[in-house]
Structures are given as structure tokens and as C-alpha cells.
Amino acid sequence: PLRSIPDTLPALVQELADRGLAGIGVKLGRYLDELPAAMLAEADRVGLPIVALPDGVGFDDVINQVLTSVLNRQAAVLARADEVHRALLDIVLTGGGLDMLCAELAGILPGAAMVTSTDGRVLASDGPSGEVEAALALDCFDASGRFLVESEPIGTRAEGTGPGDDMRTRRAVVPIVAGSLDHGRLVAFSAERELTGDDVHILERAATVAALAITKAQAVSAVESKYQADFLRDVLAGRAGASAQVVAHAHSLGWDIGRPMVVVVAETDPSSMSAELAPEELRPLQERFATAWARTVRQRDAQAPVVGFSHEVVAVLGVSEDVDSESITRTVRDLARQVGGDGGGGRRSFSTGISRPISSPDALPGAYEQARKAVSVGRQMSGPSALTHFDGLGVFRLLALVPDTAELRSFAAEALGQLIANDTAENADLRMTLSVLLDTNLNVAETARILHFHYNTLRYRIVKLERILGPFTTDPNLRLTLSIALLVVQMRGI
């Protein structure tokens, strides 16, 4: 009851408004004949409604009206939940996939709905015309269309569409989890209304359906992939049979290996593999890596075999007959960029090797070895994320054939002496000088220009190098030895 203490009533209005009160119903006469003007002014200021109740209205009448409204609202929520449950159950029973799920959600919420991978690549989407495109333009996506899962919180969120614009685009995010494995995110967008906790609950139910669809697709893909991998492994090992039989069997799998082609091998770099991950956690990562390569390659060459093995992905790409190694390298680099950037490869670094072009399935075993050699040596030459064509290996191919890396280290140490024994900044600078001198065939003027040295400074350095290494300016055999030793140093991991 509002007591007859007028001075305290404005402060009471302020406190009730701060507590989130919706309004005040007052029946005058028993305690107060009228409300103070200061109280009404304060209510107007804070936007708190004050309703005068007629004498004949009892407290129970008010409560009954409120309770009826609450129950009707809850009944509507339950009816909607039941509708959603039946719709999602129908998707499960009919074997629907992610596209059907997004289409159903877009109608239920309504708005745009998307399923993304764990690294934010959009796997499926649906929604009214223009809403999916509008969602992709928000800053929760990067320029390539990847949903920024690392910065987007679980739950609801609103975002302005532009400076000074009152329109808001709301979104809600829930994880797609099966057991302990994270399969991605389910995201809903709405430009018409605020997304609520009830919408999040609907998304959580839908995420269960998404997890079922994803795990089902993975199970089917695993069986198909094993069969395809076994066949391609036999082909690459040269034990799949006659060439005509191999081509025919590959055709039944939707592959074309009776054309000019190159073998591409992509292998995850050891530095990107966490030692803390258990084998059961590594397997989904490798499967996701293989799936990303398959999806990316399929967009460019639908008949190219792409198979994931235990630690690598092998793709056999069709090429034109007169293609050169530079064109092939550009094509593969573009594919690797899509996989490694936002194509679904898990954002782990990997190295890629490319074989020479071949024209027959009989040459696939040799091309496969070339691509694997390009991966191994390319990583030693350039470190993680290397992309190397077999023709670009040069003399490194020969060095990589030496099985005893300790012998290579010993050779480099004997040839270069203190230039590598004492790894100081000065010795590293001298090694650079020596490398450029050898690359320019001892052209002192050109070397000075490249290194931005004065001519006399370079002459002094040459004298110092010869005191350390011997008369390499006059001994061609010594120059060859030093060149090979520098290449050995360049090979990382040696």
C-alpha cells in the first residue's frame, strides 16, 4: 500500500523503475485520496505507467487477467515447440540432410538459417530471398564468407547494419555436438524481430538433428572413402591390374584417369599437429582435411580422384596436354589456398607436392613418388606450408636421396667450417655473401649491387672468406663443394 508520505513517493517510483517494474496499479481512497503531482511527474520522466483502478476492481480480478495472459502465452510457446518437434522429427525419419534442416528452420523462426563447419565454412543455408546474402555481409563473416566462430559467442546477439542505422540484424548461435566431438555451428539470423531464449531452445533441438545428419553423412562417406582409398592405393602401388581395367573401374567411381594428369599430395605439417591430441581426436581432423580437399577439387574438376590416407591427401588432377609446370603450380596453389584459408581444412598448416604430368595410369606410381618427394624436400627447403613442384627441386632431389642425414651435416660442417659451427650474426652475413657470390658466378660488381656493399667492402669480405674456406675464387671444385654445402644448410631438418 502507498502510505500517506508524499515526499517519499517520487523516490519510490524511481526505485521501482530501476528494478524493472512494468507498471503500478493504484486504488485511491483508502490510504491516499490522490497521487502527488511530483510522483506523477517522476513516473512520466522514467516512463513508468501508473494505472488508476476503479473501486469495484478486486486484486483477484487483476491476477486472473494476468494469469490468463501468461498461460495463453505459454500455451502458444508449447504449441510452437510441438510444431517444431514434429517438423524436426520428420526430417530425421525421412533421412533429410542439412539443406532440409535449414529450409525448415528458415520457415519456423523465420529468417535465414545456416550450418557451418567448426572453422566457419558454410555447409548449408536457406532463407527468404536476400536474407542469406544480407547475413553473409555482416561482420561476423570474413571476406571469403567464413563465419568467425572464434569470435562469435554461443547464444543470441544483435548487430547494427550500418553507422546511424536503427535497423538491427539479430542472430543466435548454438554448437553442433555429437558425444564429445564438435561438428560446427547452427546459426539463425532475423532482421524482423529479436531472437529469444525460446529460439535458442529450438536451435538446440535442431542442432541435434544436424549432428545426426552430419554423423550419418560421415559414416556413409567413411565406407565409400575406404573403398575408394583401397582402390587408389592399389593404383598408386602399381597392383591394380591392366591399364584398361584400371580406367574402367575408376570410371565406375566417377573418376577419369585415362587423360593427362598430375598427382598432388597434401600432408599436414608436424608443427600443426598438437601432441596433446588423442588418436580418436586426430582422425576427425584428417577426415575434415580430406573432405575439404575433395570439395575444393570437385568444384574445379568433378572427375578427379581425391582420397585421404592416414596422414596425407592424394588428388589426381586432369591437365591439358601442353600445360607447363608454372601453370600447374598456380592451379594447385589456388586450391591449397582455398583449403587452407576457409575451405574447411581446419586451418592447420600443410605442405603440398606436385608431380610431373603423366598420360597413362601406368605412370601413376612414379608420379605419386614424385609428389611425395616434393612434399618432403619442399618442407625441408621452405619450412611448413611449402608448395613444391617436382621440377623445382633441382639438386635437392639428389640430396634427399642420401639416407644418412648425419653424413650430410658432416659434409656441410667440413666444407663451411666456422661459418656454421659458430652461428653468429657475422657468420650468417658471410654465408649470405658467399651464396650471392656463387649465384652470380663470382661477379663482384653484381654481388656488391645486390648486397648494397661498396666494391672495396666486398673485396675485403672475399679475402676473409678465402682465409676461412680456401681459394674458392680459383678452384671450381671447391666452389661446387661450397654450393652443395649451402644447399644442405638450406634443407631444414638436415
N, C-alpha and C positions, 0 to 999 in steps of 0.2 A: 504493500500500500504506500501511496505517496503521502507522506505526512505534511502537515501544515508548517513547513520550514522553507519558505520560498527562496531564501538565499542559497540553499544547497542544491536546488533542482537543476540549474544550468550545468553545474559541475557533474551531477548525476547523468544528465543527457550525454555529456562529453565522454564520461567513463563507459557508459553502455555502448555508445557508438564505437569506441576503441575496442570493446570486447567482441564486436561483430554482431550486435543485436540487429535483427531485421526491422523491428518497429515496436512501438509502445501502444497498448490499448488502455484507455483510461475511462473509468465510470465516475463522473463527478457527483458531489453531493454528500458523500459520507465523510471524507476527510478534507476534500478541497471543493470549494464552490466553483472555482475557475483556476485555470493554469496561469502562472505568472507570465507576463509578456517576455521577460528575459529568457525563460525556459523555451518558449516557442521560437524566439529569435535564434537561440543556440541550436535548436533542432533543425531549423531551416539552414543554418550555416553548415552543419555537419551532414545534412541530408538524411536525417533520421525521421521517418514518418511517425506522427502522433495521431492516433485514431480515437475519437470520442465515441464511446459505446453507449447505446440507449439504455434506459433504466431496465427495460424488460429483457435484456440480453444477459443470460447467465454464463458463468465460466464454462460449464459443461457444453453449452451450445458452441462456444468458440473452439473448444478442444475437439468436439465431434467433427466440425468442419475441417479443422487442420488434419485430424487423423484420417478422414476420408480422402483428402488430397494426397497425403503421404502414401496411403495404401494403394490408391489408384496409380500413383507414380511407380510404386514397387511392382504392382501387377504388370504394368507396361514393360518394366525392365525384365521381369521374369518371362513375359511373353516373347520379348525380343531375344532373350537368351535361349529360349526353347527353339525359336526360329533359326537362330544361328547354329545351335547344336544339331538340328535336323539337316541343315544345309551342309555343315562340315562332315557329318556322318555320311551323307550321300556321296560326298567327294571321296571319302575313304572306301566306301563299299563299291563304288564304280571304278576304282583304280585311277582316279584323277590325279593329275600332276600339279606342279607349281603354277602353271598358267591358269588352270581352272580355279585354283585356290585364290589367286589374285583377282580374277574376274568376280568371284563370289564376294570377296571382301569389299571390292570397289562398289558393289551394289548394296552391301549391308551397312557400311559406315556412314554415308557414301564418301567417295573421294578416290584418290589414287592409292594403289597398294603395290608393294614391291617385295621381292625376296632377293637378298644379296648373299654372297659368299662371306666367309669370315674376314676376308680382306676387302670387302665392299663392292665387289663386282656384281652388277645387277644380273641375276639369273632369270627372273621373270617379273613382269609388271603388267598392270591393267588399270583402267580408269576412264572417266569421261574424256571426251576429246579435248586435248590441250592440257589437261591437268598433269599427265605424266611428264610432258615436256616442261611444264612450269615447275614441277618438282625438281627435275634434273637441273634447272637453272639456279636453284638455291645454293647457298654457300656451304651446305652440308655435303655437296658433291664437288669433286675437283674437276679440272678442265677435261679430263678423259672420261668423265661420267662415273667415277668410282665413289661410292658412298663412304664418307670418312668415319668408319666405325671406331677408329681410335679416339675420336674427339666427340662422338655423339653418345650422350648418356641414355641408359635404359629408362623408359617412361615417356611422359609427354613433354612437349616443348613447343614454343611459338616463336616465329621469326618474322620480322618486318620484311616486306618485299622491296623496299627502297627508302632512301632518305626522305623524310617528311611524308611518307605514305602511311595512312592509317590501316590499310589492309594488312591482315596477318595471315600467314600460312602456318597451320598447326601440323605437327607430326607426332607420332608415337612410335616407339621402337621397343621391340622385345627380342630376346635371343631365341634362336632355334637350337635346342639342345636335345640330344638323344643319349641317355646314360650320362657319361662324363664328357662326351665329345661335343664340341661346339661346331655347328654346321652353318652358322651365318646369322643373319638378322631378318626379321619381318618388320616392315616399315609401312605405316599408313600416313597419308597426307590429306589435309582438308583445308580448303580456302573458304569454306562457308560457315563452319562452326568450330567451336572449341572441342578438342578431343578430351575425353574424361577418363576417369578410372574404369568406368564400365567398358569403354572402348579398348582400354588396355587389357581388360579381362577377356574380351572377345579375341583380341590378337593373341593372347597367351594360349587360348584354345586352338586358334588357327595355327599357331606355331607347332603344336603337337602334330597336326595333320602335315605341316610342311616337313617336320622331322621324319614322319613315316614315308612321305613321298621321296625324300632325299635318300634315306637308307634303302628303300626299295630300289631306287634307280642305281644306287651304288652296288647293291647285291647283284642286280642283273648285269651291270657293267663289268663287275668283277669276273663273272662267269665268261662273258663274251671276251673280255680282255685277256683272260688266261688262255682261252683257245687261240685267239689271235697272236698272243705273245709266243705261245709254243710253236706256232707255225712260222712266224717271222724269225724266231731264234734258230729254227732248223734251216731256214733260208740263208741266214747270215753265217751259219756254220757250214754251209755247203752240203747239207744232208737231206734236202727236201725233195730230191728227185730231179728228173729231167726238166729242162728249161720250159718246155711247152706245158708240162704238168703244173709247174710252179705258177706260171702265168694264169692258167685256167683256174687253179684253186684260189689264187689271190683275187681273181675277178669275182668269184662266188662270195668273197668277203667285201666286195665293193672297192677293191684296190686295183690299181693299174701299175704293174711293174714290168710291162713289156714296152717301155718307152725310154728315152734318155732321162736320166735321173741322177741325183746326188744323195748321199747318205748324210744325215745330220744327227749328231749325238749331243745331247744336253745333259750335263751332270752337275748336281748340286755341289757347291764348293764346301769342303770340310769345315771352313771357318764359319759357315752359316748354320751348321748343324749343332744344336745345343747338346752338350754331353749329358745334360740332366734329363733329356727326353728318354722315356722308355720305348722299347720296340713297338709296343701297341700304339704309341703316340706318333712314332715316325712313319708308320705305314700310311695313315690318312694323309700326312703331308706329302708323301711321294705320290699317292694316288691323285691328290689335288694338282700336283705339279704336272703329272701326265695328262690329266683331263684338260688342264689349261693349254698345254701344247696341242692336244688333239683338236680342241675347239678353235684355237687360233689358226692352225694349219688348214683346217677344214674350210674356213672362210676363203682361203686363197686357192686351195687345191683339194677338192672334195674326194678325189680318188687316191690321195697319198696315204700310205700306211703310217700310222703313228701309234707306237706301243711303248708302254712303260715297263721297264725291267726293275730289278730290286733297287738299283742305285742310279739308273740313268733312263733317259727317254730317247728313243730312236725314231726318226722320221725319214721316210724315203720320198723326196720331193721330185716331181716331174720338172724337167727343164727343157728349153729349146736346144736344138742340135748345135747351134753356133754360139751358145752362151759362153761368156768368159768368166773367170774366177771373181772379178770385181763385181759383176752384176749379181752373181750368186751370193756373194758375201753381203751385198747391200740388202738383198731379199731376206736372207736369214737374220741379219741384224734387225731388220724391221719386225720380223716375227718374234725374235728374242726380246725386243723392247716391249712388245705388247704383252708377252707372257710375264716378263719380269716387272713391268711397271704396274699394270692394272688388269691384266688378262686373267688373273685368278691363280697365278703360280705361288701365291703365298708370300710374296715379297721377300723371298730368300735369294741370295746371290747364287748364280750358277755359271759355269763355263760351257762354251759351245764349240764343237769341232765340225768341219765340213770336209767331205771327201772331194776327190776329182770327179767330173762327170763320167758316167758309165752308160752303156747302151744295152746291156743284157743282164738278166737275173744271175747268170753265172758269175758276173763280176761283183755281185753284192758282198760276198765275204771279204774281198780285198778292199772294197770301198768302206766297209764297216771298220776294218782295222785302221784305215787311213783317218777316218773321223775320230776314232778313239785316240789315236796317236796325236791328232791335232788338239784334242781336249787336254790331254796330259801335258804335252810340251807347251801348248799355249798358256796354260796356267803357270807353268814354271817361268815362262818368258815374261808374262804380263801380270801375274797375280790373279786374284779372284775376278770373276765376271769377264774373263777373257773370251773373245770370239775369234777363232783362228781357222783359216783355210789351210788345207794340207800343203798347197803350193807355197804358202807363205812361211813355211817352217825353215826352208833352206837348209843350212848346215846343222841346224838344231835337230833335224831328223836323225842325222848320223850320231850326234852327241847323245841323243836319247836312247840309242841302241846300246850304249855302254851300260851293262847291268850293274857295275860296281861304281856307285856314286862316290865312294871314298877315293877311288882312283882318279876320278875327275877333279875332286877337291885337291888332291895331292898335286896333280898336274898344274892346276891354276896357281897353287901356292908356290910351286917351284919356279914357274915362269914369271910371276909378277912380284914375288918376294915380299918386301916390306910394304908394297902398295896395297896388299890385302891383309898382311899379317898384323899391321897396325892400322886399324880402321879409324883414322883421324880425318878431320875435315880437309887438311892439307893433302893427304894421300888420295882422298876421294877426288879432289880437284885435279891432281896429277893424273889419275886414271881417266878422267874426262878429257884432259888434254891429249893423252895418248890415244884414246878412242877416236877423237876427231882427226888427229894426225893420220892415223891409219885409214880412216874413212876417206880422207882427201888425197890418199896416196902420197903423203909427206909434202903436200903443197903448203909451205909455211905461210905464204901470204893469205891463202884462202882460209887456213885454220885460224890465223890471227883475226881475220874478219868475222868468222863465225863466233869465236870466243870473245870478241871485243877486247883483244890484247894488243898492246904495242908490239911491233915486229921484234924489237930487241928483247922484250919481256919473254916472248915465245921462244926465241933462240936460247935464252938462259934456261928456260924450262926443258928444252930438248937436251941440253947438256946435262942437266940434273937427272933426267930420265935415263940417259945413256949410262950415267955413273951407277944407277941402280939396276938397270936391266941388261946392259950390254949395248953393242953398236947396232941397234936395230935400223938405223938410217942407211946402213951399208950392207946389212945381212938380210936378204929376203926370207931365208928360212926362219930367222928369229922373228921377223915381222909376222910371218904366218903363225908361229907359235904364240906370240902375244895376242894376235887377233882371236885365235881359238880360246885362249885363256880368258879373255874378256867376255867372250860368248858364254863360257862356263859360269863366270860370275853372274852374268845376266840371267842365267837359268835359275829361277827361285826354287828353293828346296834342294839344291845340289850342295 
